[in-house]
Amino acid sequence: AAARSTQEDLQEELGHQSLLCEQLQQETRRGQAAEAALRSELAQEAERSREVQAQTTQELEQRLALAEGQARQEADAAEAQRLRCEQPLGDCRPNSGCGAHSSRGSLQEADAAE
Protein backbone atom coordinates (compact mmCIF):
# COMPACT_ATOMS: atom_id res chain seq x y z
CA ALA A 1 0.00 0.00 0.00
CA ALA A 2 2.85 2.38 0.80
CA ALA A 3 4.52 1.67 -2.55
CA ARG A 4 1.24 2.25 -4.30
CA SER A 5 0.73 5.56 -2.48
CA THR A 6 4.26 6.65 -3.41
CA GLN A 7 3.66 5.65 -7.02
CA GLU A 8 0.41 7.65 -7.11
CA ASP A 9 2.18 10.62 -5.52
CA LEU A 10 4.91 10.38 -8.15
CA GLN A 11 2.38 10.18 -10.98
CA GLU A 12 0.53 13.17 -9.58
CA GLU A 13 3.82 15.10 -9.27
CA LEU A 14 4.73 14.07 -12.83
CA GLY A 15 1.36 15.33 -14.10
CA HIS A 16 1.88 18.59 -12.22
CA GLN A 17 5.39 18.98 -13.65
CA SER A 18 4.09 18.19 -17.13
CA LEU A 19 1.42 20.90 -16.76
CA LEU A 20 4.03 23.41 -15.58
CA CYS A 21 6.26 22.50 -18.51
CA GLU A 22 3.38 23.08 -20.96
CA GLN A 23 2.60 26.46 -19.36
CA LEU A 24 6.26 27.44 -19.58
CA GLN A 25 6.36 26.45 -23.26
CA GLN A 26 3.25 28.57 -23.94
CA GLU A 27 4.81 31.56 -22.17
CA THR A 28 8.01 31.06 -24.17
CA ARG A 29 6.03 31.04 -27.44
CA ARG A 30 4.16 34.21 -26.41
CA GLY A 31 7.45 35.87 -25.49
CA GLN A 32 8.99 34.89 -28.81
CA ALA A 33 5.96 36.24 -30.70
CA ALA A 34 6.13 39.52 -28.75
CA GLU A 35 9.86 39.77 -29.47
CA ALA A 36 9.27 39.17 -33.19
CA ALA A 37 6.55 41.85 -33.23
CA LEU A 38 8.90 44.34 -31.51
CA ARG A 39 11.70 43.54 -33.92
CA SER A 40 9.35 44.10 -36.86
CA GLU A 41 8.14 47.40 -35.40
CA LEU A 42 11.73 48.53 -34.82
CA ALA A 43 12.70 47.60 -38.37
CA GLN A 44 9.73 49.60 -39.74
CA GLU A 45 10.64 52.59 -37.56
CA ALA A 46 14.26 52.40 -38.72
CA GLU A 47 13.10 52.35 -42.35
CA ARG A 48 10.86 55.38 -41.78
CA SER A 49 13.75 57.16 -40.10
CA ARG A 50 16.04 56.42 -43.08
CA GLU A 51 13.37 57.71 -45.48
CA VAL A 52 12.93 60.94 -43.51
CA GLN A 53 16.70 61.41 -43.32
CA ALA A 54 17.07 60.85 -47.08
CA GLN A 55 14.24 63.30 -47.82
CA THR A 56 15.70 65.90 -45.46
CA THR A 57 19.15 65.47 -47.01
CA GLN A 58 17.70 65.88 -50.50
CA GLU A 59 15.78 69.01 -49.47
CA LEU A 60 18.89 70.51 -47.87
CA GLU A 61 20.97 69.74 -50.95
CA GLN A 62 18.37 71.42 -53.15
CA ARG A 63 18.25 74.48 -50.89
CA LEU A 64 22.05 74.63 -50.87
CA ALA A 65 22.21 74.40 -54.67
CA LEU A 66 19.61 77.16 -54.95
CA ALA A 67 21.49 79.37 -52.48
CA GLU A 68 24.76 78.75 -54.32
CA GLY A 69 23.08 79.67 -57.62
CA GLN A 70 21.68 82.86 -56.12
CA ALA A 71 25.07 83.73 -54.63
CA ARG A 72 26.71 83.23 -58.04
CA GLN A 73 24.09 85.45 -59.69
CA GLU A 74 24.60 88.15 -57.07
CA ALA A 75 28.39 87.92 -57.44
CA ASP A 76 28.07 88.13 -61.24
CA ALA A 77 25.75 91.13 -60.94
CA ALA A 78 28.14 92.84 -58.51
CA GLU A 79 31.06 92.19 -60.86
CA ALA A 80 29.10 93.58 -63.82
CA GLN A 81 28.20 96.65 -61.74
CA ARG A 82 31.85 97.09 -60.75
CA LEU A 83 32.95 96.86 -64.38
CA ARG A 84 30.33 99.43 -65.44
CA CYS A 85 31.48 101.79 -62.71
CA GLU A 86 35.12 101.51 -63.76
CA GLN A 87 34.33 103.06 -67.13
CA PRO A 88 35.61 106.60 -67.71
CA LEU A 89 33.00 109.19 -66.78
CA GLY A 90 32.47 110.23 -70.38
CA ASP A 91 31.64 106.66 -71.36
CA CYS A 92 29.02 106.17 -68.64
CA ARG A 93 25.83 105.05 -70.30
CA PRO A 94 22.53 106.58 -69.17
CA ASN A 95 20.45 104.17 -67.09
CA SER A 96 23.43 101.86 -66.70
CA GLY A 97 22.59 101.43 -63.07
CA CYS A 98 25.89 102.86 -61.96
CA GLY A 99 25.04 105.01 -58.97
CA ALA A 100 28.46 106.65 -58.91
CA HIS A 101 28.02 108.11 -62.39
CA SER A 102 24.30 108.82 -62.55
CA SER A 103 24.49 112.37 -61.21
CA ARG A 104 27.50 113.14 -63.45
CA GLY A 105 25.66 111.67 -66.42
CA SER A 106 22.70 113.90 -65.67
CA LEU A 107 24.98 116.94 -65.52
CA GLN A 108 26.50 116.03 -68.91
CA GLU A 109 23.04 115.68 -70.39
CA ALA A 110 22.03 119.02 -68.90
CA ASP A 111 25.16 120.67 -70.37
CA ALA A 112 24.40 119.16 -73.76
CA ALA A 113 20.82 120.44 -73.61
CA GLU A 114 22.03 124.02 -73.09
Secondary structure, 3 states (H helix, E strand, C coil): CHHHHHHHHHHHHHHHHHHHHHHHHHHHHHHHHHHHHHHHHHHHHHHHHHHHHHHHHHHHHHHHHHHHHHHHHHHHHHHHHHHHHCCCHHHCCCCCCCHHHHHHHHHHHHHHHC
